[in-house]
Amino acid sequence: MKADAETEAAVMSVLNRLAEGYAKRDLDGVLSIFAPDPDTVMFGTGADEKRLGLAEIKSQVERDWSQSEATSLTYEWTSISSAGAVAWVAADVTFGIKAGGQQLTFPARMTCVLEKRGDHLLFVQGHFSFPAAGEAEGESFPT
């Protein structure tokens, strides 16, 4: 069900905190928006990027930052729905990365699930991916 305006604003606040934390390289800020549960999961764009729990998510964030000079995350389109204490998001995003002195941008997709815990919404699941390369518009599979 489409989220009401209050829930949508709260979810966007958390998403913006993720983007700001990544850009500022604020590890505590980034980790503070993830549930501290051992089954909180985050999938990244790399083949080996499946992280369970805060310690693994922390390691991934640190790895991302160690391989870049700057990062940014911009939300281009979002769909936010909710029911009870749970909200879920689908989004088109743009990753900006400065690495090796070069500025790169990548279109990406993000899905996530957030759960209200007390007064806070926290990530319990997230997934980032790149659209399939070599797949023309109108095709269902890369060729």
C-alpha positions in Angstrom: 0.0 0.0 0.0 1.3 3.5 -0.9 2.8 5.1 2.2 1.1 8.2 3.6 2.9 11.5 3.4 4.2 11.3 7.0 5.7 7.8 6.5 7.1 8.8 3.1 8.8 11.8 4.6 10.3 9.6 7.4 11.6 7.1 4.9 13.1 9.8 2.7 14.8 11.2 5.8 16.5 7.8 6.4 17.5 7.5 2.8 19.0 11.0 2.8 20.9 10.1 6.0 22.4 7.2 4.1 23.4 9.4 1.2 24.8 12.1 3.5 26.7 9.6 5.7 28.3 8.0 2.6 29.3 11.4 1.2 30.7 12.6 4.5 32.2 9.2 5.3 30.5 9.2 8.6 30.7 5.5 9.6 28.7 5.9 12.8 26.0 7.9 11.0 25.7 5.2 8.3 25.6 2.3 10.8 23.1 4.1 13.0 20.3 3.7 10.4 20.7 -0.1 10.3 19.0 -2.5 12.7 21.5 -4.2 15.0 20.1 -7.6 14.2 22.3 -10.5 13.1 20.0 -11.1 10.1 20.0 -7.5 8.8 21.2 -8.0 5.2 22.7 -5.7 2.6 23.4 -6.8 -1.0 25.9 -4.6 -2.9 26.6 -4.5 -6.6 29.7 -6.7 -6.5 29.4 -10.5 -6.8 30.8 -11.0 -3.3 28.8 -8.2 -1.6 26.3 -10.0 0.6 26.6 -8.7 4.1 24.8 -10.0 7.2 24.8 -8.0 10.5 26.4 -4.7 11.4 29.9 -5.9 11.5 29.8 -7.1 7.9 27.9 -4.0 6.8 30.6 -1.9 8.5 33.3 -3.8 6.7 31.6 -3.2 3.3 31.3 0.5 3.9 34.9 0.7 4.9 35.9 -1.3 1.8 33.9 1.1 -0.4 35.6 4.1 1.1 39.1 2.5 0.9 38.6 2.0 -2.9 37.4 5.6 -3.6 38.3 9.2 -2.9 34.7 10.4 -2.8 31.2 8.9 -3.1 27.7 10.2 -3.7 24.2 8.8 -3.9 21.3 10.6 -5.6 17.8 9.4 -5.6 16.2 9.9 -9.1 12.8 8.2 -8.5 11.4 6.5 -5.5 8.3 4.4 -4.7 7.6 4.1 -1.0 5.0 1.8 0.4 4.2 0.7 4.0 2.0 -1.4 6.2 2.1 -1.2 10.0 5.7 -0.8 11.2 7.3 -1.8 7.9 8.1 0.3 4.8 9.6 -0.8 1.6 11.3 1.2 -1.1 12.2 0.8 -4.8 14.4 3.5 -6.3 16.4 4.5 -9.3 19.7 6.0 -8.0 22.9 7.5 -9.4 26.1 6.5 -7.8 28.9 9.1 -8.1 32.4 7.8 -7.4 35.8 9.4 -7.6 38.4 6.8 -7.8 42.0 6.9 -9.2 41.4 10.6 -9.8 38.5 10.0 -12.2 34.9 11.0 -11.6 32.5 8.2 -12.5 28.7 8.0 -12.4 26.6 4.8 -12.6 22.9 4.4 -12.8 21.7 1.9 -10.2 18.7 0.4 -8.6 17.9 0.1 -4.9 15.3 -1.8 -2.9 15.1 -1.8 0.8 12.9 -2.7 3.8 12.8 -0.5 6.9 11.2 -1.3 10.2 10.0 1.2 12.8 11.7 0.5 16.1 10.6 3.0 18.8 10.8 6.4 17.2 13.2 5.4 14.4 13.0 3.7 11.0 15.9 1.3 10.5 17.1 -0.7 7.5 16.6 -4.4 7.9 17.3 -5.2 4.3 18.8 -3.5 1.3 19.8 -4.4 -2.2 21.8 -2.3 -4.8 22.2 -3.4 -8.3 23.3 -2.2 -11.8 20.9 -2.6 -14.7 22.2 -5.4 -17.0 24.8 -4.3 -19.4 24.3 -5.3 -23.0 20.6 -5.5 -22.7 18.9 -3.2 -25.1 15.6 -1.4 -24.3 12.7 -3.9 -24.9 14.9 -6.9 -24.3 14.4 -9.1 -21.3 17.8 -10.7 -21.3 21.4 -9.5 -22.2 22.7 -10.7 -25.5 
